[in-house]
Amino acid sequence: MYQLPENKKIVLFDGVCNLCNGAVQFIIKHDKKDVFRFASLQSESGRKLVEERGLDPDEIDSIMLIEPGVAYYRKSTAALEISRDLSGGYSLLKNFLGLPEGFRDLIYDLIAKNRYKWFGKKDECMIPTPELKSKFLN
């Protein structure tokens, strides 16, 4: 089993997606309590974490949030669960969890399906700056 950092929530994201990389930068900026660690879905650690949850890493194309010892979340639920720990009033977004998951994921899937077309794609995963390297899993 992959050794997770203690007391940290893990965000798995599409490392070549510009929208996803922007979301990671946003989370880092608003993670004042240092709650999150990150791994791309394409990385070895990201793939192992997905497989350990009984999912096929080649079929995951959405954000995932792993709360060690608690649960994992995907798609809109992951995004809204992440918002709970963000500063600047973004924690209020958690109130959208009251909407039906099917409805939320319909909107999420529309954006996810078009993310490369609308926001572009990198040739390779983002390489964190030396200052941010400690926030990313190996």
C-alpha positions as CSV (number, residue, x, y, z in Angstrom):
1,M,0.0,0.0,0.0
2,Y,1.3,3.5,-0.9
3,Q,2.5,5.4,2.2
4,L,0.4,8.6,2.5
5,P,1.5,11.7,4.3
6,E,0.0,11.9,7.8
7,N,-3.0,14.2,8.3
8,K,-3.0,15.3,4.6
9,K,-5.7,15.0,2.0
10,I,-4.5,14.0,-1.5
11,V,-5.7,15.6,-4.7
12,L,-5.2,13.6,-7.8
13,F,-5.4,15.6,-11.0
14,D,-4.8,15.4,-14.8
15,G,-1.2,16.6,-15.0
16,V,-1.4,17.6,-18.7
17,C,-4.7,19.6,-18.5
18,N,-4.3,23.4,-18.3
19,L,-7.6,23.7,-16.4
20,C,-6.5,21.1,-13.8
21,N,-3.1,22.6,-13.3
22,G,-4.8,26.0,-12.8
23,A,-7.1,24.4,-10.2
24,V,-4.1,22.9,-8.4
25,Q,-2.4,26.4,-8.3
26,F,-5.7,27.8,-7.0
27,I,-5.9,25.2,-4.3
28,I,-2.3,25.8,-3.2
29,K,-2.9,29.5,-3.0
30,H,-6.0,29.1,-0.8
31,D,-4.7,26.2,1.3
32,K,-3.7,28.3,4.3
33,K,-3.9,25.4,6.7
34,D,-1.6,23.2,4.5
35,V,-4.2,20.5,4.2
36,F,-3.5,19.2,0.7
37,R,-0.8,17.2,-1.1
38,F,-0.9,16.5,-4.9
39,A,-0.1,13.9,-7.5
40,S,-1.0,13.7,-11.1
41,L,-3.1,10.8,-12.3
42,Q,-0.3,10.0,-14.8
43,S,2.4,9.7,-12.1
44,E,3.4,6.4,-10.5
45,S,2.0,7.4,-7.1
46,G,-1.2,8.7,-8.6
47,R,-1.8,5.4,-10.5
48,K,-1.1,3.4,-7.4
49,L,-3.5,5.4,-5.3
50,V,-6.2,4.9,-7.9
51,E,-5.6,1.2,-8.2
52,E,-5.6,0.8,-4.4
53,R,-9.2,2.0,-4.4
54,G,-10.2,-0.7,-6.9
55,L,-10.4,1.7,-9.9
56,D,-8.7,1.6,-13.3
57,P,-6.2,4.5,-13.6
58,D,-6.7,4.5,-17.4
59,E,-10.4,5.2,-16.9
60,I,-10.1,8.1,-14.4
61,D,-10.0,11.5,-16.1
62,S,-11.4,13.6,-13.3
63,I,-10.2,15.1,-10.1
64,M,-10.1,12.8,-7.1
65,L,-9.7,13.6,-3.4
66,I,-8.5,11.0,-1.0
67,E,-9.0,11.5,2.7
68,P,-6.8,8.7,4.2
69,G,-8.7,6.5,6.5
70,V,-12.0,8.2,5.6
71,A,-13.0,8.0,1.9
72,Y,-12.3,9.1,-1.6
73,Y,-14.3,11.4,-3.8
74,R,-14.5,12.0,-7.5
75,K,-15.8,14.6,-9.9
76,S,-18.0,17.4,-8.5
77,T,-18.0,15.8,-5.0
78,A,-14.2,15.9,-4.9
79,A,-14.2,19.6,-6.0
80,L,-16.7,20.6,-3.4
81,E,-15.1,18.6,-0.6
82,I,-11.8,20.3,-1.5
83,S,-13.5,23.7,-1.1
84,R,-14.3,22.9,2.6
85,D,-10.7,23.5,3.5
86,L,-10.0,26.6,1.3
87,S,-9.6,30.1,2.7
88,G,-11.3,33.2,1.4
89,G,-15.0,32.2,1.6
90,Y,-14.5,29.3,-0.9
91,S,-15.6,26.9,1.8
92,L,-19.2,28.1,1.2
93,L,-19.1,26.2,-2.1
94,K,-19.6,23.0,0.1
95,N,-23.3,24.0,0.2
96,F,-23.6,22.8,-3.4
97,L,-23.2,19.3,-2.0
98,G,-26.9,19.6,-1.3
99,L,-27.7,19.4,-5.0
100,P,-28.2,16.0,-6.5
101,E,-24.8,14.4,-7.4
102,G,-26.1,13.3,-10.8
103,F,-27.0,17.0,-11.7
104,R,-23.6,18.3,-10.4
105,D,-21.7,15.6,-12.3
106,L,-23.6,16.3,-15.5
107,I,-22.1,19.8,-15.4
108,Y,-18.7,18.5,-14.3
109,D,-18.7,16.0,-17.1
110,L,-19.5,18.6,-19.7
111,I,-16.5,20.7,-18.6
112,A,-14.3,17.7,-18.3
113,K,-15.2,16.4,-21.7
114,N,-14.2,19.8,-23.3
115,R,-11.3,20.8,-21.0
116,Y,-8.6,20.3,-23.6
117,K,-10.5,22.1,-26.3
118,W,-11.5,25.0,-24.1
119,F,-8.3,25.3,-21.9
120,G,-5.6,23.5,-23.8
121,K,-3.2,20.7,-22.9
122,K,0.5,20.4,-22.0
123,D,2.8,17.9,-23.6
124,E,3.9,16.7,-20.2
125,C,2.9,17.0,-16.5
126,M,3.6,20.2,-14.6
127,I,6.9,20.3,-12.7
128,P,6.5,22.0,-9.4
129,T,8.8,24.8,-8.4
130,P,11.4,24.0,-5.7
131,E,9.2,25.9,-3.2
132,L,6.1,23.8,-4.0
133,K,7.9,20.4,-4.4
134,S,7.1,19.3,-0.9
135,K,3.4,19.5,-1.7
136,F,3.7,16.9,-4.4
137,L,3.9,13.1,-3.9
138,N,6.9,11.3,-5.5
